Amino acid sequence: MKLIALLIGLVVERLATQLFHLREPRWLDRIIDLGFRQGNRFANWPALIPVIILAVIMVLPVFLVVFGLGDALLGFPYLILAIVVLFFSLGPKDIGEGVDDYCAALEAEDEEEIRKTAKALAERELPSDPLERIRIVEEAVCVQANNRLFAVIFWFVLLGPFGAWSYRVTDLIRRRAVFNASRDEAGQGTADMFLEAAGQLHGWLAWIPARLTAIGYAMAGSFEGALSAWRTLEGATAKTQREHSEALLARVGIGALALQSEEDESVCDRGVRGATAANGLVFRLLFIWAAVIAAMTLYGWSV
């Protein structure tokens, strides 16, 4: 049933683009901030403990509803719930739309809009050097595809709506921790600890999907380029597990693209070509995943 819900949910996600703004539940920020404040009361505890407790509290309602529904009415209520939860677990922003906005800004040579759209894709400030920014955007598309799409699908297939929402909750907590740490001068002395703990929890859930996505990039793009990039990453050090996973996705994704320089190509054209190619790689991998899921459904693995 959950695999059928996943296929329907992906179709709905592609069609209901006008509802994407609903996938940014700002009201949950208050709950997360409350959890952080309560965590401050236990300063002697490792920050990971209150972060895990907060995640469990936010996931618990979905778990209880899923458990309560069971197979009622031949599983139809569960199917509807699964589609709704999946819709709100994906994203929150659509990569394809982000790439389109970025390419439109490049073609319009609007530097302010280029900076804004590139930052939205990379989720951080980017350097002013155009070529360096182009590279980071291409890597960001490969990284964010796992965070916004493939990791959610993986946990949905594994654990249903409970798994998809669990992954999204850890990402919401991580995002809020990043925001709080950026204004730490306001007196939140433990913001950095919560940021590290939230990143660690999110990194645990992203570890397996990141590697499956990297393998998928090799299948959907240049296998030799992706494999070579993966090998060069071996032995490289990263501060955290999440950073290592993101580095893997970035390097393997760029290797799978295998973009070659073209004669007399402008910086604008190179930026559009690279971002479009990265988005195309993600789309091809999504098609592969959908085909695999459909085959699993046809052969009866719909537990």
C-alpha positions in Angstrom: 0.0 0.0 0.0 2.7 2.5 0.9 4.5 2.0 -2.5 1.2 2.7 -4.3 0.9 5.8 -2.1 4.4 6.8 -3.0 3.8 6.7 -6.7 0.5 8.7 -6.4 2.3 11.1 -4.0 5.1 11.8 -6.5 2.6 12.5 -9.2 0.6 14.9 -6.9 3.9 16.5 -6.0 4.7 17.2 -9.6 1.2 18.6 -10.3 0.5 20.6 -7.2 3.3 23.2 -7.6 1.0 26.0 -6.5 0.8 24.5 -3.1 4.5 24.3 -2.3 4.3 27.3 0.0 2.3 25.2 2.4 5.3 22.9 2.9 7.1 25.6 4.9 5.3 25.2 8.3 6.7 28.2 10.1 4.5 27.5 13.1 6.7 24.5 13.8 9.6 26.9 14.5 7.9 27.9 17.7 7.8 24.2 18.8 11.4 23.7 17.9 12.5 26.9 19.7 10.5 25.8 22.8 12.3 22.4 22.6 15.7 24.2 22.5 14.8 26.4 25.4 13.8 23.4 27.5 17.0 21.7 26.4 18.9 24.7 27.8 17.6 23.7 31.3 19.6 20.5 31.1 23.0 22.0 30.3 24.8 19.0 31.7 23.2 16.6 29.2 24.7 16.0 25.7 22.8 18.3 23.3 21.9 15.3 21.2 19.5 14.0 23.9 17.1 16.9 23.9 17.3 17.1 20.1 16.3 13.4 19.8 13.5 13.9 22.4 12.2 17.0 20.4 12.3 15.0 17.2 10.3 12.1 18.8 7.7 14.5 20.1 7.2 16.1 16.7 7.0 12.7 15.0 4.7 11.0 17.6 1.4 12.4 16.3 1.9 10.9 12.8 3.0 7.6 14.3 -0.1 7.4 16.5 -2.5 8.3 13.6 -0.8 5.7 11.3 -1.0 3.1 14.1 -4.6 4.0 14.9 -5.7 3.7 11.3 -4.3 0.3 10.6 -6.2 -1.4 7.8 -9.5 0.4 8.5 -11.8 0.7 5.4 -9.5 -1.5 3.3 -6.6 0.8 4.0 -8.1 3.8 2.1 -7.7 6.3 5.0 -4.0 5.2 5.3 -3.5 5.8 1.6 -4.8 9.3 1.9 -2.8 10.0 5.0 0.4 8.7 3.4 -0.1 10.9 0.3 -0.6 14.0 2.5 2.3 13.2 4.7 4.6 12.5 1.8 3.6 15.8 0.1 4.6 17.8 3.3 7.8 15.7 3.8 9.2 16.4 0.3 10.9 19.7 -0.4 10.1 22.2 1.1 11.3 23.9 -2.1 11.2 22.3 -5.5 14.6 21.9 -7.1 13.3 22.2 -10.6 11.7 25.6 -10.0 14.8 26.8 -8.2 16.9 25.9 -11.2 14.5 27.6 -13.6 14.6 30.8 -11.5 18.4 30.7 -11.4 18.7 30.2 -15.1 16.2 33.0 -15.8 18.3 35.3 -13.6 21.5 34.3 -15.5 19.9 35.0 -18.8 18.5 38.3 -17.6 22.0 39.2 -16.2 20.3 40.3 -13.0 23.2 40.0 -10.5 21.0 40.5 -7.4 18.5 37.8 -8.6 21.4 35.5 -9.5 22.7 35.8 -6.0 19.3 35.3 -4.4 18.4 32.2 -6.5 21.8 30.7 -6.1 21.7 31.2 -2.3 18.2 29.5 -2.3 19.6 26.4 -4.0 22.8 26.2 -2.0 21.2 27.3 1.3 24.2 29.5 2.1 26.0 32.6 1.0 28.0 32.1 -2.2 31.2 33.8 -3.4 31.0 36.6 -5.9 33.3 34.9 -8.5 30.9 33.7 -11.2 32.7 30.5 -12.1 33.0 29.4 -8.5 29.4 30.2 -7.9 28.4 28.1 -11.0 30.3 25.1 -9.6 28.7 25.4 -6.2 25.2 25.7 -7.6 25.7 22.5 -9.7 27.0 20.7 -6.6 24.1 22.1 -4.5 21.5 20.7 -6.9 23.1 17.2 -6.5 23.2 17.5 -2.7 19.7 19.0 -2.3 18.1 16.4 -4.5 19.0 13.8 -1.8 17.9 16.1 1.1 14.6 17.2 -0.5 13.6 14.2 -2.5 15.5 10.9 -2.5 16.1 10.5 1.3 12.4 11.2 1.9 11.5 8.5 -0.7 13.9 6.1 0.9 12.5 6.4 4.4 8.9 6.4 3.1 9.5 3.1 1.3 11.2 1.7 4.4 8.9 3.0 7.2 5.9 4.6 5.4 4.6 8.1 6.4 6.3 7.7 9.8 9.7 7.4 8.1 9.2 10.2 5.7 8.0 12.6 8.3 10.8 11.6 10.7 13.4 12.5 8.1 11.7 15.9 7.4 11.5 16.7 11.1 15.2 16.2 11.6 15.8 18.6 8.7 13.4 21.2 10.1 15.2 21.0 13.4 18.6 21.3 11.7 17.4 24.3 9.7 16.1 26.1 12.8 19.3 25.3 14.6 21.3 26.9 11.8 19.1 30.0 12.0 19.5 30.3 15.8 23.2 29.8 15.6 23.5 32.7 13.1 22.0 35.0 15.7 23.8 33.5 18.6 25.0 37.0 19.8 21.4 37.4 21.1 22.4 35.4 24.1 21.8 31.8 23.1 25.0 30.3 24.4 24.1 26.7 23.5 23.0 27.4 19.9 26.2 25.9 18.5 25.8 22.7 20.5 22.2 22.3 19.3 23.4 23.0 15.7 26.0 20.2 16.0 23.6 17.8 17.5 20.8 18.5 15.0 23.3 18.1 12.1 24.5 14.8 13.6 21.0 13.4 13.9 20.1 14.5 10.4 23.4 13.1 9.1 22.5 9.6 10.5 19.3 9.5 8.6 20.8 10.8 5.4 23.8 8.4 5.4 22.2 5.5 3.5 20.1 7.5 1.1 23.1 9.6 0.2 25.0 6.6 -0.9 22.1 5.2 -2.8 21.6 8.5 -4.5 25.3 8.7 -5.4 25.1 5.2 -6.9 22.1 6.4 -8.8 24.0 9.4 -10.2 26.5 6.9 -11.6 23.7 5.0 -13.3 21.9 8.1 -14.6 25.0 9.9 -15.8 28.6 9.1 -16.6 29.5 6.0 -14.7 33.2 6.4 -15.2 33.2 10.0 -14.2 31.1 9.3 -11.1 33.3 6.3 -10.1 36.5 8.3 -10.5 35.0 11.1 -8.3 34.0 8.6 -5.7 37.5 7.1 -5.6 39.1 10.6 -5.2 36.9 11.1 -2.1 38.2 8.0 -0.4 40.6 9.0 2.4 39.3 12.6 2.5 38.4 13.9 5.9 35.2 15.8 6.9 34.2 17.4 10.1 31.0 15.5 10.4 29.2 12.5 8.9 26.7 14.9 7.2 29.4 16.9 5.6 31.1 13.7 4.3 27.8 12.6 2.7 27.2 16.0 1.1 30.8 16.0 -0.2 30.1 12.6 -1.7 26.9 13.7 -3.4 28.6 16.8 -4.7 31.6 15.2 -6.2 29.9 12.1 -7.6 27.1 14.2 -9.0 29.6 16.5 -10.8 31.5 13.5 -12.0 28.3 11.9 -13.4 27.6 15.2 -15.3 31.0 15.0 -17.0 30.5 18.5 -18.5 33.2 19.5 -21.0 34.1 23.1 -21.7 32.8 24.5 -25.0 34.6 27.0 -27.2 33.4 30.6 -27.1 30.8 29.8 -24.3 29.9 32.7 -22.1 29.8 32.5 -18.3 26.0 32.9 -18.5 25.6 30.0 -21.0 27.9 27.8 -18.9 25.9 28.5 -15.8 22.6 27.7 -17.5 24.0 24.6 -19.1 25.5 23.3 -15.9 22.4 23.9 -13.7 20.1 22.4 -16.4 22.3 19.4 -16.7 22.3 18.8 -12.9 18.6 19.1 -12.8 18.3 16.7 -15.7 20.5 14.2 -13.8 18.2 14.4 -10.8 15.1 13.9 -13.0 16.6 10.9 -14.7 17.4 9.3 -11.4 13.9 10.1 -10.1 12.6 8.2 -13.2 14.8 5.2 -12.4 13.6 5.2 -8.8 10.0 5.4 -9.9 10.5 2.5 -12.3 12.1 0.4 -9.6 9.2 1.3 -7.2 6.6 0.5 -9.8 8.3 -2.9 -10.4 8.3 -3.6 -6.7 4.6 -2.8 -6.6 3.7 -5.0 -9.5 5.6 -7.9 -8.0 3.7 -7.6 -4.8 6.0 -5.9 -2.4 3.4 -3.5 -1.1 3.7 -4.2 2.6 
